[in-house]
Amino acid sequence: MSGKDMISVFPSRMALTLMRARLRGAQKGHSLLKKKSDALTIKFRGILKKIIETKTMMGEVMREASFTMAEAKFAMGDFNSLVLQNTDKAQLKVKSRRDNVAGVNLPIFEAIKDGSDVNEYTGLARGGQQIDRIKKNFAKAVSLLIDLASLQSSFVILDEVIKVTNRRVNAIEHVIIPRIERTLSYIVSELDEREREEFFRMKKLQGKKAQVRAAAEQKRAAAGNEGEPAASILDQERDDDLLFD
């Protein structure tokens, strides 16, 4: 197993605990990011549907507005200069606010009417009905344009955020979590190997001690039979190596 396949860590009980906590954190983060991606995708599809509907409606409104413009020009001639003379500031303004969706701020544009209609009496002599229709149709067109701008801006932002979120989800699912799991397997195998080595060492040590005790018992028994005092193990100058003799 190469170093790229797992995290470089010294196998110990503490490392095992830390890796397990890290794995739980990665799984929790993957779950949260997956839910965020699903929520953003649902919002993204809803916005896409609204964009299609708004563009379709926009085409119909602009066609109707163009027809009413032609009718008004036919009824009262060129009235552009008259409208420009009466207009000194914008009557329709755009206000921006933010809408939070799963931690993502989406811009929302709203149309606000400021002041009275300065062209209220335009076309009073002739063509007044056509002028009113132009106002209504183009006001509706501007309102749809503002809504479309909000939808398009949100669409672009959501598209980028969803791509980033999906990349993070895939990285956690296919890179981070497998690497942590392989590291856990390595730590567990190393600890098991240490336990087996320790168990083997203890068994061998116990066997050596048993042999020493048996030899001492034999010497003690032989000394008792000959009437001599048994030699004490503590009187020996050097202890024999129990493992590597």
Secondary structure, DSSP 4 states (H G I P E B T S, - for coil): --GGGS-----SHHHHHHHHHHHHHHHHHHHHHHHHHHHHHHHHHHHHHHHHHHHHHHHHHHHHHHHHHHHHHHHH---HHHHHHH--S-SEEEEEEEEEETTEEEEEEEEEE-S--TTTTTTTTTTHHHHHHHHHHHHHHHHHHHHHHHHHHHHHHHHHHHHHHHHHHHHIIIIIHHHHHHHHHHHHHHHHHHHHHHHHHHHHHHHHHHHHHHHHHHHHHHHHHHTPPPPPGGG-SSPPPSS--
